Amino acid sequence: MRDNQNGATRVPRFGKKLLAIGFWLLLWQLAAMALGQEILLASPVSVLRCLLELLPTGDFWRAVLFSFSRITLGFLLACLAGTVLAALSARFSLLRELTAPLMSAVRSIPVASFIILVLLWVPSKNLSVVISFLMVTPVLYANVLTGAQSMDRELAEMALVFRMPFPRRLRYLYLPQLMPFFRSACASGLGLCWKAGVAAEVIGLPDGSIGERLYEAKVYLETPQLFAWTLTIVLISLLFEKLFLFLLDRALHRLEKS
């Protein structure tokens, strides 16, 4: 009975999402037809046709792999650095005070300024790695630090009194309390890393990247192709976010059951 109720609630929600997507696609199509100039606003049909033409080509998949590998690497490095730095900052107040201005500066400086500055020191092919790393690290750091500071101190002290080994403390005490904060940070950082990473590629123009394809489409006024690459970025970002959070939730579920 419970499964039927869940199924009954999921179907209408899914239908509402489809209706919302259909509404905006219809509005987009009507706007393109009313404007009548594809160079200014390509229709959804033209964009889909262009995307279907790109999909079978090797250049399309090489560009996707190039950007995906570098942006993902920057995100994973940010997860590692932000988590470790937050854990150390929670333990050592001096490090926390030293780190606070740096994180505030990274959050405040515009992405374009960072891209131009980093281009002075890093080759354009690695630019999206560095920019994704810089944009996501403060998000991970702030959330994990908040989680570490809100942990139950009495439980931690009790574990120390009973001389619980650190691996067991990490598994049964620290991770269950920190994982919700870590997941929230990842959910925010995943979209941010793609926005910043592709923006870095558009400015740095590394050969064979999605950013280079976007720039070329803009220069040659290939509006359907510009929309098609943008749609590709959105789809890859959403799929990676869903997959990463699904795996993270599975790991958290196994941790809770063990």
PyMOL commands that set and color helices and strands:
alter all, ss='L'
color gray80, all
select helices_A, chain A and resi 2-35+44-54+58-91+93-108+111-119+124-149+153-161+166-204+210-219+223-257
alter helices_A, ss='H'
color red, helices_A
deselect
rebuild
show_as cartoon
